[in-house]
Amino acid sequence: MASSSSSPRPETSLLQLASAPSTTGSHLASTPNPSARLALAELSVGLTVAQAAAAPKLFQLKKQVGEDVVIKLLVIVLRAFVDSVRVAEKPDAADILELADTLAQTYTHDSVKDIILALKEARTTGTRFFNALDPATIYGIISKYFDRKARTLENQHLDRKAQAISQEAVALRQLQLAAPQLVQNVALMIPDRHPNAQHLRDKLTLIKQKHRRGLLSMEQAAQQRHEVQQAINRNPRPDWQPAEAAQQQITRRHQQATRRFADKLGLDPKHLGA
């Protein structure tokens, strides 16, 4: 049940009750308090282990409000639980005070909401008290809750870890599948300055179309792409020299071009080295 806008939140009501200087732990342990029970009931609605684990820890509350207030908060929780259980024999005020102090010293890294949830689960899961409720029984209930909490949080951690590993495996597999194609695409990049650039691009397009139509097997297409890749890679030849016949043809072409230029300008070709 949601509290009205004019009413303080359950946490605030309980903290105000525990912080009141005129309210002693003995009074809280020995006196029924229907308002506190109602606030605890509102606080426990929808409460989960994860929410309780995320709540402020007892050692943190001790630093914020003091150890006495923390113990009185636990007294309020325990007294409300004792009042809710219909048995003939129940813990007295001294038992409740002692148990609250023990819990405050034992579960320093757990929250008040953990204690609330532990006792709520005991009430709502059909725990049998056989007409008697003593401090040892309450402590056993809380101890078993923390065992379940540890297993629950561990399982959630393992689930998240397994999910993360699964996602990483899928991503790795996708990368492995894409990597050969990415490497191939990079290897088949044809520089515009390559003398046979257009011819090689046309050849790659033809290989792709033939493979898509089933005219080339995967192995044949890979082999032909490899041949194109070899044609793309041009090793520099700084020591390259043309054959003698080729060099003579080059010289003649240069001389003919020089003569044409000289004739056009009315010059002696010999002056230009022809």
C-alpha positions, -999 to 999 in steps of 0.1 A, spaced: 0 0 0 15 33 -10 16 61 16 -3 93 10 15 124 -1 10 140 34 24 110 53 61 104 58 78 75 40 79 42 61 117 46 64 114 81 77 87 71 103 108 43 116 139 64 118 121 92 136 107 67 161 142 52 168 158 86 169 135 102 194 155 110 226 126 102 249 121 67 234 144 41 250 152 7 236 135 -9 266 103 10 259 103 -1 223 110 -37 232 83 -39 258 55 -19 241 34 -30 211 33 -4 183 7 -9 156 19 22 137 54 7 135 40 -26 123 21 -8 96 52 11 85 72 -21 84 44 -38 63 45 -9 38 83 -11 37 83 -48 30 58 -47 1 77 -58 -30 110 -59 -12 136 -82 -29 169 -96 -19 186 -74 -45 170 -43 -30 179 -53 5 215 -59 -6 216 -24 -21 203 -7 10 226 11 35 246 -14 56 244 -14 94 280 -1 98 271 28 75 240 36 95 260 35 127 282 62 112 252 83 101 228 80 131 248 63 158 248 27 172 220 33 197 196 44 169 206 13 148 199 -10 177 165 7 184 156 2 147 163 -35 150 143 -36 183 113 -21 164 116 -47 137 119 -76 161 91 -64 183 68 -61 153 77 -96 142 71 -110 177 37 -93 178 27 -108 144 34 -144 154 4 -160 172 21 -182 198 17 -186 236 54 -182 245 73 -153 231 106 -135 238 104 -108 264 118 -72 262 152 -83 275 154 -111 249 145 -86 221 171 -61 233 198 -87 235 189 -101 201 189 -67 185 224 -60 199 237 -94 186 223 -87 151 239 -52 151 273 -67 159 270 -98 137 256 -85 104 275 -52 101 277 -55 63 240 -62 58 210 -39 60 180 -34 82 159 -43 51 177 -77 51 164 -84 86 129 -71 76 128 -94 45 141 -124 65 113 -121 91 87 -114 64 97 -146 45 94 -166 77 58 -153 82 47 -157 46 63 -191 38 44 -211 64 71 -214 91 58 -235 120 67 -222 155 48 -250 175 32 -225 199 66 -211 210 90 -185 197 124 -179 213 154 -158 204 173 -189 191 145 -196 166 145 -160 154 183 -160 150 181 -193 131 155 -178 107 177 -148 100 208 -170 96 191 -192 71 180 -161 52 215 -149 48 226 -183 35 199 -181 9 208 -145 1 245 -155 -5 234 -183 -28 210 -160 -47 235 -132 -52 261 -158 -63 237 -173 -88 229 -139 -101 266 -131 -105 272 -164 -123 242 -157 -146 255 -123 -155 290 -137 -160 277 -165 -182 256 -140 -202 287 -118 -207 308 -147 -218 281 -158 -242 279 -123 -257 317 -122 -260 317 -156 -277 290 -144 -302 309 -112 -309 342 -132 -313 325 -156 -337 311 -128 -357 345 -112 -359 361 -144 -369 335 -148 -397 340 -113 -409 378 -111 -406 387 -131 -437 363 -109 -458 377 -78 -442 413 -89 -449 404 -98 -484 387 -65 -490 418 -46 -478 441 -68 -498 420 -62 -530 420 -24 -527 434 -13 -561 453 20 -561 441 45 -587 477 49 -599 480 12 -608 484 10 -646 459 -18 -648 435 -5 -621 403 -6 -642 411 -40 -658 417 -55 -623 384 -40 -609 365 -54 -639 380 -88 -633 370 -88 -596 335 -78 -606 334 -107 -631 347 -132 -605 320 -120 -580 292 -124 -606 303 -158 -618 306 -171 -582 271 -157 -574 256 -175 -604 273 -208 -595 297 -206 -625 327 -207 -601 331 -227 -569 342 -210 -538 377 -225 -542 379 -213 -579 367 -178 -569 393 -176 -541 421 -187 -565 412 -161 -590 410 -134 -564 444 -145 -552 457 -140 -588 442 -105 -589 458 -97 -555 492 -108 -569 487 -86 -599 479 -56 -576 511 -60 -557 539 -45 -579 574 -49 -565 596 -19 -572 625 -25 -597 650 4 -592 677 -16 -611 654 -24 -640 668 -16 -675 652 -23 -709 666 -48 -733 690 -35 -760 664 -36 -788 638 -19 -766 663 8 -757 671 15 -794 633 19 -801 630 44 -772 660 64 -784 646 66 -820 612 78 -807 629 105 -786 650 116 -817 619 117 -839 600 138 -814 630 162 -811 632 166 -848 595 174 -851 599 200 -824 629 215 -841 612 217 -875 582 234 -860 604 261 -845 629 263 -874 659 251 -854 687 228 -862 679 194 -846 716 189 -837 714 219 -814 688 199 -794 708 167 -793 690 148 -820 
